[in-house]
Amino acid sequence: MSNTRKTVGFIGLILAMFMGALDATIVNIAIPDIMDDLHTGLTDTSWVATIYVLAMSVFIITVSKLADIYGRKLVMLIGVVLFGGFSFACMTANSLLPLIIYRFFQGLGGAILTPIVLPMGIELFGKEKTSRITAVMGAFGALAAAGGPVIGGVIINWTSYRWIFGINIPIAILAFLLILIGTKESYDKTISKSIDWLGMIFLTITLGGLVFGLLEGREYGWSSQMIVSSFVSSLIGLILLIFTERKVKSPIIELTLFKEKTFTASSIVYMIFGFAIIVPSFVVNYFLQNVRNYSALHSAYLIVPASLAIAVSMPLATKMYQKISAKLLIGIGIVVTAGGLFMLGLVEYDTPKSIIICCNIIIGLGLGFMAMSLTSSVKYLPVTKTGIGSGIVNASRYIGQALGIALLVTILNGNINTAKTNIKDTAYHQIDRHVLSSKVKKVAREEIKVTFKTSKDSTKVSGKQRHMIKRIKKAARDTSQLPQPKKGSDYRKLYNANKLLVNGSEKLIATIPIPQIKLGLTTLSAGQKKMSSAIQLLAQKKELTDSLHAITQSKNDELSKAFDQVFNIGGIIVLVCIPLAFLTERKRSDASIEKQAI
């Protein structure tokens, strides 16, 4: 096969992988539009995003095994057709339930696209090109994952959310043709053609229970019967899976692969990669939209530099790999990623956007080096085992992402609930200490209680705060029961001076008998009383402005601290995994073992 034809085939593989990874994140930004169009609630609509990731995580290992048995090219082409066909179905869905069902099958197609690219690429170019193949895969995978919100935002801005699904159709057609023309069929010739159906069922229960529990724990409650049952079923499934795989002749997961410590360590590092990538793509996005009040598209523009940094650092790490060991590169990646997360932990509400972008770039650079674990994971596996090996390591990444969402967002919710309590106490204090009418104070306390109420999904505060301020300001326009201006203030001096004028006018009215003069003084007195009300209103407005400013400042400070703690925890979790980096590669002197593996 000519080099040109190989290149054409590899481009097709990358396109297929790109659209599969893209759909894991591109839909998130469209959730509000889907809710409006299909008249559904947030909890139900969020399944449009969740079911896709769930399907990919659960079936990615299974389809890798089926591809090893029946042919990787055949299974890949089926995956492209499945993905493209159900993308069209999603585009035309007119109600939520069919859309969720179509997204499940689209996710099944996505589970096929991602893991088979690596073994097919190795079949095209040889195992000695593994590091370059994974560099290209990682770069485009990162662009798809972090660029999804930006691409989705642009599509929604110009057309309908339905084209978020529709954009896959021409890409799928092109990828199908390029793969058909430019690749050749490959198998794992060392395994039996029989299928381990029992192992497949137990694997599905294990991964399905684990990922469902991680993704939906916040929604149902971690101690709810649904989530506890999910985790218990996952544990039982894992025990039965291990027992079954030791007995059958052709297991769906060859447990002997985990005896290769470089594969096991690299899979865990790649899981931490998936965990860490949640921070810029998910947690930082929450911070920008719900604390800094940026639009979804504006936030996406600040996040995308992380994916661009990964796209740059992965090829750089691949080039350095020729002279530096993978374990050193991965170790550097872990340290740099953790450093970027700790830098985010110093971000405050008014930190310049350029600093946030720099933090995301640093994290992206570190993640690019960490992604070398994808290369090291299959380096010492036989060529025939790269398919199932790729499936396992990619599944570990999606489990890491689910773990990141579950752990970091759960911690974030707890931090924000604590922050809300502190903000509420500050708000009550500010309302009590400022000179406001009894009506304004009553409305303010009611709105503060509602706005900063703790809940299991506490990340959305800004929209409620805007509603709170609107209600309080409306109450403040009522001129009845206005208090006297604060003692010692300029407004109080002005109010007292005007009050003297009112009293003087009233005394003159009482003593002067001439009707015409009395009428004029009465009109003057009425105007002076209106002036007093205006002074009181202006004084209250200033008091209210000061109190609302203090409440807003407290909100910004407390919420920033809540996010900072999450960034620091993420950095610690990444950093403690650094010992694993030294297990991702054998000693270079052990060349004979490496050749035997190849």
C-alpha positions as CSV (number, residue, x, y, z in Angstrom):
1,M,0.0,0.0,0.0
2,S,1.4,3.4,-1.0
3,N,2.2,6.1,1.5
4,T,-0.4,8.4,0.0
5,R,-3.1,5.8,0.4
6,K,-2.0,5.2,4.0
7,T,-2.2,8.9,4.7
8,V,-5.7,9.1,3.2
9,G,-6.8,6.2,5.4
10,F,-5.3,7.7,8.5
11,I,-7.0,11.0,7.9
12,G,-10.3,9.1,7.7
13,L,-9.5,7.4,11.0
14,I,-8.7,10.8,12.7
15,L,-11.9,12.3,11.3
16,A,-14.0,9.4,12.7
17,M,-12.3,9.7,16.1
18,F,-12.6,13.5,16.1
19,M,-16.4,13.5,15.6
20,G,-16.8,10.8,18.2
21,A,-14.9,12.8,20.8
22,L,-16.5,16.1,19.7
23,D,-20.0,14.8,20.5
24,A,-19.0,14.1,24.1
25,T,-18.9,17.8,24.8
26,I,-20.5,19.8,22.0
27,V,-24.1,19.0,23.2
28,N,-23.6,20.5,26.7
29,I,-23.9,24.0,25.4
30,A,-27.1,23.2,23.6
31,I,-29.0,21.8,26.6
32,P,-30.9,25.1,27.2
33,D,-32.0,25.3,23.6
34,I,-33.1,21.7,23.6
35,M,-35.2,22.4,26.7
36,D,-36.9,25.3,25.1
37,D,-37.6,23.5,21.8
38,L,-38.9,20.3,23.3
39,H,-40.5,21.9,26.4
40,T,-38.6,19.7,28.9
41,G,-36.9,20.2,32.2
42,L,-33.2,20.3,33.0
43,T,-33.0,16.9,34.8
44,D,-34.6,15.0,31.9
45,T,-32.8,16.9,29.2
46,S,-29.3,16.4,30.8
47,W,-29.7,12.7,29.8
48,V,-29.1,13.8,26.2
49,A,-25.4,14.4,27.3
50,T,-25.2,11.7,29.9
51,I,-26.4,8.8,27.9
52,Y,-23.8,9.4,25.2
53,V,-20.8,9.3,27.7
54,L,-22.4,6.3,29.4
55,A,-22.7,4.3,26.2
56,M,-19.1,5.1,25.2
57,S,-17.7,4.1,28.6
58,V,-19.6,0.9,28.8
59,F,-19.1,-0.5,25.3
60,I,-15.6,0.7,24.4
61,I,-13.8,-2.4,25.6
62,T,-16.5,-4.8,24.2
63,V,-16.3,-3.3,20.7
64,S,-12.5,-3.4,20.8
65,K,-12.7,-7.1,21.4
66,L,-15.3,-7.7,18.6
67,A,-13.0,-5.7,16.3
68,D,-10.1,-8.0,17.1
69,I,-12.3,-11.0,16.3
70,Y,-14.2,-9.9,13.2
71,G,-11.9,-7.3,11.7
72,R,-11.1,-3.8,12.7
73,K,-11.8,-2.2,9.4
74,L,-15.2,-3.8,9.2
75,V,-16.2,-2.8,12.7
76,M,-14.9,0.7,12.2
77,L,-17.0,1.2,9.0
78,I,-20.0,-0.1,10.9
79,G,-19.3,2.4,13.7
80,V,-19.1,5.3,11.2
81,V,-22.4,4.3,9.6
82,L,-24.0,3.9,13.0
83,F,-22.7,7.2,14.3
84,G,-23.6,9.1,11.1
85,G,-27.1,7.5,10.8
86,F,-28.1,8.2,14.4
87,S,-26.6,11.7,14.1
88,F,-29.3,12.3,11.4
89,A,-31.9,10.7,13.7
90,C,-30.9,13.0,16.6
91,M,-31.1,16.0,14.2
92,T,-34.7,15.2,13.3
93,A,-36.0,14.1,16.7
94,N,-39.2,15.9,17.7
95,S,-39.4,14.8,21.3
96,L,-37.0,14.0,24.2
97,L,-37.4,10.2,24.6
98,P,-36.5,9.4,20.9
99,L,-33.6,11.9,21.1
100,I,-32.2,10.1,24.2
101,I,-32.5,6.7,22.5
102,Y,-30.8,8.0,19.4
103,R,-28.0,9.5,21.4
104,F,-27.5,6.1,23.1
105,F,-26.9,4.4,19.7
106,Q,-24.8,7.4,18.6
107,G,-22.7,6.8,21.7
108,L,-22.4,3.1,20.8
109,G,-21.0,4.2,17.4
110,G,-18.7,6.6,19.2
111,A,-17.4,3.7,21.4
112,I,-16.4,2.0,18.1
113,L,-14.6,5.0,16.6
114,T,-12.2,5.9,19.4
115,P,-10.3,2.7,20.4
116,I,-9.8,1.1,17.0
117,V,-7.9,4.1,15.5
118,L,-4.7,3.1,17.3
119,P,-4.4,-0.5,16.2
120,M,-5.5,0.4,12.7
121,G,-2.9,3.2,12.6
122,I,-0.2,0.8,13.8
123,E,-1.3,-1.7,11.1
124,L,-0.8,1.1,8.5
125,F,2.5,2.5,9.7
126,G,4.1,-0.1,12.0
127,K,4.6,-0.2,15.7
128,E,7.7,1.9,15.6
129,K,5.4,4.8,14.7
130,T,3.2,4.3,17.7
131,S,4.3,7.5,19.5
132,R,3.6,9.7,16.4
133,I,0.2,8.0,15.9
134,T,-0.8,8.6,19.5
135,A,0.5,12.2,19.3
136,V,-1.9,13.0,16.4
137,M,-4.7,11.1,18.1
138,G,-4.2,13.0,21.3
139,A,-4.0,16.4,19.6
140,F,-7.2,16.0,17.6
141,G,-8.9,14.3,20.6
142,A,-8.1,17.3,22.8
143,L,-9.2,19.7,20.1
144,A,-12.5,17.9,19.9
145,A,-13.1,17.6,23.6
146,A,-12.2,21.1,24.6
147,G,-13.3,22.7,21.3
148,G,-16.8,21.2,21.5
149,P,-18.4,24.1,23.5
150,V,-16.9,26.7,21.1
151,I,-18.0,24.8,17.9
152,G,-21.4,24.2,19.5
153,G,-21.7,27.9,20.5
154,V,-20.9,29.1,17.0
155,I,-23.4,26.7,15.4
156,I,-26.2,27.7,17.8
157,N,-25.3,31.4,17.2
158,W,-25.7,31.1,13.5
159,T,-28.3,28.2,13.0
160,S,-30.2,25.8,15.1
161,Y,-29.0,23.4,17.8
162,R,-30.1,20.6,15.5
163,W,-27.0,21.2,13.4
164,I,-24.8,20.2,16.3
165,F,-25.9,16.7,15.3
166,G,-26.2,17.5,11.6
167,I,-22.5,18.5,11.3
168,N,-21.5,14.9,11.8
169,I,-23.2,13.7,8.6
170,P,-20.8,15.1,6.0
171,I,-17.8,14.2,8.2
172,A,-19.1,10.6,8.6
173,I,-19.6,10.2,4.8
174,L,-16.0,11.5,4.1
175,A,-14.5,9.4,6.9
176,F,-16.3,6.3,5.6
177,L,-14.9,6.8,2.1
178,L,-11.3,7.5,3.2
179,I,-11.2,4.5,5.6
180,L,-12.7,2.3,2.9
181,I,-10.1,3.3,0.4
182,G,-7.0,3.9,2.5
183,T,-7.0,1.1,5.2
184,K,-6.6,-2.7,5.2
185,E,-8.3,-5.3,7.3
186,S,-6.5,-6.5,10.5
187,Y,-7.3,-9.0,13.2
188,D,-5.9,-10.4,16.4
189,K,-5.0,-13.8,15.0
190,T,-4.0,-15.2,18.4
191,I,-7.5,-15.3,19.8
192,S,-10.5,-17.6,19.3
193,K,-13.5,-16.6,17.2
194,S,-15.8,-17.5,20.0
195,I,-17.4,-14.7,21.9
196,D,-17.3,-14.5,25.7
197,W,-21.0,-13.5,26.1
198,L,-21.0,-14.0,29.9
199,G,-17.9,-11.8,30.3
200,M,-19.4,-9.2,28.0
201,I,-22.6,-9.1,30.2
202,F,-20.6,-8.8,33.4
203,L,-18.3,-6.1,31.9
204,T,-21.4,-4.1,30.9
205,I,-22.8,-4.4,34.4
206,T,-19.5,-3.4,35.9
207,L,-18.8,-0.3,33.8
208,G,-22.5,0.6,33.5
209,G,-23.1,0.6,37.2
210,L,-19.9,2.5,38.0
211,V,-20.3,5.2,35.4
212,F,-24.0,5.7,36.0
213,G,-23.4,6.0,39.7
214,L,-20.6,8.6,39.2
215,L,-22.5,10.7,36.7
216,E,-25.9,10.6,38.4
217,G,-24.9,10.5,42.1
218,R,-25.4,14.3,42.5
219,E,-28.9,14.1,40.9
220,Y,-30.3,11.2,42.9
221,G,-28.2,11.6,46.0
222,W,-25.1,9.6,46.9
223,S,-26.9,7.6,49.6
224,S,-30.1,7.0,47.5
225,Q,-31.2,3.5,46.8
226,M,-30.7,4.1,43.1
227,I,-27.0,5.1,43.4
228,V,-26.1,2.6,46.1
229,S,-27.7,-0.2,44.0
230,S,-25.7,1.0,41.0
231,F,-22.4,0.8,42.8
232,V,-23.2,-2.5,44.4
233,S,-24.2,-4.0,41.0
234,S,-20.9,-2.7,39.6
235,L,-18.9,-4.4,42.4
236,I,-20.8,-7.7,42.0
237,G,-20.3,-7.4,38.2
238,L,-16.6,-6.9,38.7
239,I,-16.2,-9.9,41.0
240,L,-18.2,-12.1,38.5
241,L,-16.2,-10.7,35.6
242,I,-12.8,-11.6,37.2
243,F,-14.0,-15.1,38.1
244,T,-15.4,-15.7,34.6
245,E,-12.4,-14.3,32.8
246,R,-10.1,-16.7,34.6
247,K,-12.1,-19.7,33.5
248,V,-13.0,-19.1,29.9
249,K,-10.7,-19.9,27.0
250,S,-11.3,-16.6,25.1
251,P,-12.0,-13.9,27.7
252,I,-13.3,-10.5,26.6
253,I,-10.6,-8.9,28.9
254,E,-7.3,-10.8,29.1
255,L,-6.3,-10.3,32.7
256,T,-2.8,-11.2,31.8
257,L,-2.4,-7.8,30.1
258,F,-2.4,-6.2,33.6
259,K,0.7,-8.3,34.5
260,E,2.5,-5.8,32.2
261,K,3.1,-3.1,34.8
262,T,3.8,-0.4,32.1
263,F,0.3,-1.1,30.7
264,T,-1.4,-1.0,34.1
265,A,0.4,2.2,35.3
266,S,-0.2,3.9,31.9
267,S,-3.9,3.1,32.1
268,I,-4.1,4.7,35.5
269,V,-2.2,7.8,34.4
270,Y,-4.5,8.1,31.4
271,M,-7.5,7.8,33.8
272,I,-5.9,10.7,35.8
273,F,-5.6,12.6,32.4
274,G,-9.3,12.2,31.9
275,F,-9.9,13.3,35.5
276,A,-7.7,16.4,35.0
277,I,-9.2,17.5,31.7
278,I,-12.5,18.0,33.5
279,V,-11.1,21.0,35.2
280,P,-10.7,23.3,32.2
281,S,-13.6,21.9,30.2
282,F,-16.1,21.7,33.1
283,V,-15.2,23.3,36.4
284,V,-13.5,26.5,34.9
285,N,-16.5,26.8,32.6
286,Y,-18.8,26.8,35.6
287,F,-16.7,29.5,37.3
288,L,-16.7,31.7,34.2
289,Q,-20.5,31.4,33.6
290,N,-21.8,31.4,37.2
291,V,-19.3,33.6,39.0
292,R,-17.9,35.9,36.3
293,N,-21.3,35.9,34.5
294,Y,-19.8,35.3,31.0
295,S,-21.9,33.8,28.3
296,A,-21.4,30.2,27.3
297,L,-19.6,31.2,24.1
298,H,-17.4,33.7,25.8
299,S,-16.4,31.1,28.4
300,A,-15.7,28.6,25.7
301,Y,-13.2,31.1,24.0
302,L,-11.3,31.3,27.3
303,I,-11.2,27.5,27.7
304,V,-10.2,26.5,24.2
305,P,-6.5,27.5,24.7
306,A,-6.2,24.5,26.9
307,S,-7.0,22.1,24.0
308,L,-4.7,24.1,21.7
309,A,-1.9,23.7,24.2
310,I,-2.5,19.9,24.2
311,A,-2.4,19.9,20.4
312,V,1.0,21.6,20.6
313,S,2.6,19.8,23.5
314,M,1.7,16.2,22.4
315,P,3.8,16.4,19.2
316,L,6.5,18.2,21.1
317,A,6.5,15.4,23.7
318,T,6.6,12.8,20.9
319,K,9.7,14.5,19.4
320,M,11.3,14.6,22.8
321,Y,10.5,11.0,23.4
322,Q,13.3,10.1,20.9
323,K,15.8,11.3,23.5
324,I,13.9,11.3,26.8
325,S,12.2,8.4,28.4
326,A,8.4,8.3,28.5
327,K,8.3,8.1,32.3
328,L,10.2,11.4,32.6
329,L,7.9,13.1,30.1
330,I,4.8,11.8,31.9
331,G,6.3,12.9,35.2
332,I,6.9,16.4,33.8
333,G,3.3,16.4,32.5
334,I,1.9,15.5,35.9
335,V,3.9,18.3,37.7
336,V,3.0,20.9,35.1
337,T,-0.7,20.0,35.1
338,A,-0.8,20.1,38.9
339,G,1.1,23.4,38.8
340,G,-1.6,24.9,36.5
341,L,-4.3,23.7,38.8
342,F,-2.7,25.2,41.8
343,M,-2.3,28.5,39.8
344,L,-6.1,28.4,39.2
345,G,-6.5,28.0,42.9
346,L,-5.1,31.6,43.3
347,V,-7.7,33.1,40.9
348,E,-10.1,35.6,42.3
349,Y,-13.2,37.2,41.0
350,D,-11.4,40.2,39.4
351,T,-8.4,38.2,38.1
352,P,-7.7,39.3,34.5
353,K,-8.9,37.0,31.8
354,S,-5.3,36.8,30.5
355,I,-4.2,35.1,33.7
356,I,-7.0,32.5,33.4
357,I,-6.0,31.8,29.8
358,C,-2.4,31.3,30.9
359,C,-3.5,28.8,33.6
360,N,-5.5,26.9,31.0
361,I,-2.5,26.9,28.6
362,I,-0.2,25.5,31.4
363,I,-2.7,22.8,32.2
364,G,-3.0,22.0,28.5
365,L,0.8,21.7,28.1
366,G,1.0,19.4,31.1
367,L,-1.9,17.2,29.8
368,G,-0.2,16.9,26.4
369,F,2.9,15.4,28.1
370,M,0.6,13.2,30.4
371,A,-1.0,11.8,27.2
372,M,2.2,10.1,26.4
373,S,0.8,7.4,28.7
374,L,-1.4,6.4,25.7
375,T,1.9,5.5,23.9
376,S,3.5,3.8,26.8
377,S,0.3,1.7,27.5
378,V,0.7,-0.4,24.3
379,K,4.5,-0.1,23.8
380,Y,5.3,-3.4,25.4
381,L,2.1,-5.3,24.3
382,P,2.2,-7.6,21.3
383,V,0.9,-5.9,18.1
384,T,-2.1,-8.3,18.1
385,K,-3.1,-7.0,21.6
386,T,-3.0,-3.3,20.8
387,G,-6.7,-3.3,19.9
388,I,-8.0,-4.6,23.3
389,G,-5.2,-2.6,25.0
390,S,-6.4,0.6,23.3
391,G,-10.0,-0.2,24.3
392,I,-9.0,-0.6,28.0
393,V,-6.9,2.5,28.2
394,N,-9.5,4.6,26.5
395,A,-12.2,3.3,28.8
396,S,-10.0,4.3,31.7
397,R,-10.0,7.8,30.4
398,Y,-13.8,8.0,30.3
399,I,-14.0,6.5,33.8
400,G,-11.5,9.3,34.8
401,Q,-13.8,11.9,33.3
402,A,-16.8,10.5,35.1
403,L,-14.8,10.4,38.3
404,G,-13.7,14.0,37.8
405,I,-17.3,15.2,37.3
406,A,-18.5,13.2,40.3
407,L,-15.8,14.1,42.7
408,L,-15.0,17.7,41.8
409,V,-18.5,18.9,41.2
410,T,-19.7,17.2,44.4
411,I,-17.0,18.9,46.4
412,L,-17.8,22.2,44.5
413,N,-21.5,21.8,45.5
414,G,-20.5,21.4,49.1
415,N,-18.2,24.4,49.0
416,I,-20.8,26.5,47.3
417,N,-23.4,25.6,49.9
418,T,-21.0,26.7,52.6
419,A,-20.3,29.9,50.7
420,K,-24.1,30.5,50.4
421,T,-24.5,30.3,54.1
422,N,-21.7,32.8,54.6
423,I,-23.1,35.1,51.9
424,K,-26.6,34.9,53.5
425,D,-25.2,35.8,56.9
426,T,-23.3,38.8,55.4
427,A,-26.4,39.8,53.4
428,Y,-28.7,39.8,56.5
429,H,-26.1,41.8,58.4
430,Q,-25.8,44.4,55.5
431,I,-29.6,44.8,55.3
432,D,-29.9,45.2,59.1
433,R,-27.1,47.8,59.4
434,H,-28.2,50.1,56.6
435,V,-31.1,52.6,56.9
436,L,-33.9,51.1,54.8
437,S,-37.7,51.0,55.0
438,S,-39.3,48.1,56.8
439,K,-40.9,47.0,53.5
440,V,-37.5,46.9,51.8
441,K,-35.9,45.0,54.7
442,K,-38.8,42.5,54.6
443,V,-38.6,41.9,50.9
444,A,-34.7,41.8,51.0
445,R,-34.7,39.1,53.7
446,E,-37.2,37.0,51.8
447,E,-35.3,37.3,48.6
448,I,-31.9,36.6,50.3
449,K,-33.3,33.4,51.8
450,V,-34.5,32.1,48.5
451,T,-31.4,33.2,46.5
452,F,-28.8,31.7,48.8
453,K,-30.7,28.6,49.8
454,T,-28.5,25.5,49.9
455,S,-29.3,22.6,47.6
456,K,-27.8,19.6,45.9
457,D,-27.2,21.6,42.7
458,S,-25.8,24.8,44.0
459,T,-23.8,26.1,41.1
460,K,-26.3,28.5,39.6
461,V,-26.4,31.6,41.7
462,S,-26.0,34.6,39.4
463,G,-29.4,34.4,37.7
464,K,-31.1,34.1,41.1
465,Q,-29.1,37.1,42.4
466,R,-30.2,39.3,39.5
467,H,-33.9,38.4,40.2
468,M,-33.3,39.2,43.9
469,I,-31.8,42.7,43.1
470,K,-34.7,43.4,40.8
471,R,-37.3,42.6,43.4
472,I,-35.5,44.6,46.2
473,K,-35.1,47.7,43.9
474,K,-38.8,47.5,43.0
475,A,-39.7,47.5,46.8
476,A,-37.4,50.5,47.3
477,R,-39.4,52.6,44.9
478,D,-42.3,52.6,47.3
479,T,-42.4,56.1,49.0
480,S,-44.5,55.0,51.9
481,Q,-42.8,54.3,55.3
482,L,-39.5,55.9,54.1
483,P,-37.0,56.2,57.0
484,Q,-35.1,59.3,57.9
485,P,-31.6,59.5,56.3
486,K,-28.7,58.1,58.2
487,K,-27.5,60.3,61.1
488,G,-24.4,62.4,60.2
489,S,-24.9,62.0,56.5
490,D,-25.2,64.8,54.0
491,Y,-28.7,63.6,53.2
492,R,-29.6,63.9,56.9
493,K,-28.3,67.5,57.0
494,L,-30.3,68.3,53.9
495,Y,-33.4,66.6,55.2
496,N,-33.2,68.4,58.5
497,A,-32.7,71.8,56.7
498,N,-35.7,71.1,54.5
499,K,-37.7,70.0,57.6
500,L,-37.1,73.4,59.2
501,L,-38.4,75.1,56.1
502,V,-41.5,72.9,56.2
503,N,-42.1,73.7,59.9
504,G,-41.6,77.4,59.2
505,S,-44.1,77.4,56.3
506,E,-46.6,75.6,58.5
507,K,-46.2,78.2,61.3
508,L,-46.7,81.0,58.8
509,I,-49.8,79.3,57.4
510,A,-51.2,79.1,60.9
511,T,-50.6,82.8,61.7
512,I,-51.2,84.7,58.4
513,P,-54.9,85.3,57.8
514,I,-54.7,86.5,54.2
515,P,-56.2,83.8,52.0
516,Q,-54.0,84.4,48.9
517,I,-50.7,84.3,50.9
518,K,-52.0,81.3,52.9
519,L,-52.7,79.4,49.6
520,G,-49.2,80.2,48.3
521,L,-47.6,79.1,51.5
522,T,-49.7,75.9,51.5
523,T,-48.4,75.1,47.9
524,L,-44.9,75.9,49.0
525,S,-45.2,73.6,52.1
526,A,-46.5,70.7,49.9
527,G,-43.5,71.1,47.6
528,Q,-41.1,71.1,50.5
529,K,-42.7,67.9,51.8
530,K,-42.2,66.3,48.4
531,M,-38.6,67.5,48.6
532,S,-38.3,65.7,52.0
533,S,-39.6,62.5,50.4
534,A,-37.2,62.8,47.5
535,I,-34.3,63.3,49.9
536,Q,-35.4,60.2,51.9
537,L,-35.7,58.2,48.7
538,L,-32.2,59.3,47.5
539,A,-30.8,58.5,50.9
540,Q,-32.4,55.0,50.9
541,K,-31.1,54.4,47.3
542,K,-27.6,55.1,48.5
543,E,-28.0,52.9,51.5
544,L,-29.4,50.1,49.3
545,T,-26.7,50.5,46.7
546,D,-24.0,50.2,49.4
547,S,-25.6,47.1,50.9
548,L,-26.1,45.4,47.6
549,H,-22.5,46.2,46.6
550,A,-21.3,44.6,49.9
551,I,-23.5,41.5,49.3
552,T,-22.3,41.2,45.7
553,Q,-18.7,41.5,46.9
554,S,-19.2,38.9,49.5
555,K,-20.8,36.6,46.9
556,N,-17.9,37.0,44.5
557,D,-15.3,36.4,47.2
558,E,-17.0,33.4,48.8
559,L,-17.8,31.7,45.4
560,S,-14.2,32.3,44.2
561,K,-12.9,30.6,47.3
562,A,-15.3,27.7,46.7
563,F,-13.9,27.1,43.3
564,D,-10.3,27.7,44.4
565,Q,-10.5,24.9,46.9
566,V,-11.7,22.5,44.1
567,F,-8.8,23.5,41.8
568,N,-6.4,22.9,44.7
569,I,-7.9,19.5,45.4
570,G,-7.6,18.6,41.8
571,G,-4.0,19.6,41.8
572,I,-3.2,17.5,44.8
573,I,-4.9,14.4,43.3
574,V,-2.9,14.8,40.1
575,L,0.3,15.4,41.9
576,V,0.1,12.3,44.2
577,C,0.0,10.1,41.1
578,I,3.6,11.1,40.1
579,P,5.1,7.7,41.4
580,L,3.0,6.0,38.6
581,A,5.0,7.9,36.0
582,F,8.1,5.9,36.9
583,L,6.2,2.6,36.2
584,T,5.1,3.6,32.7
585,E,8.3,2.4,31.0
586,R,10.8,-0.4,31.5
587,K,14.5,0.3,31.8
588,R,16.1,1.0,28.4
589,S,18.6,-1.8,29.0
590,D,15.8,-4.3,28.9
591,A,15.8,-4.2,25.1
592,S,15.5,-7.9,24.6
593,I,12.1,-8.1,26.5
594,E,10.8,-5.2,24.4
595,K,11.7,-6.9,21.2
596,Q,10.0,-10.1,22.4
597,A,6.9,-8.1,23.1
598,I,6.9,-6.5,19.7
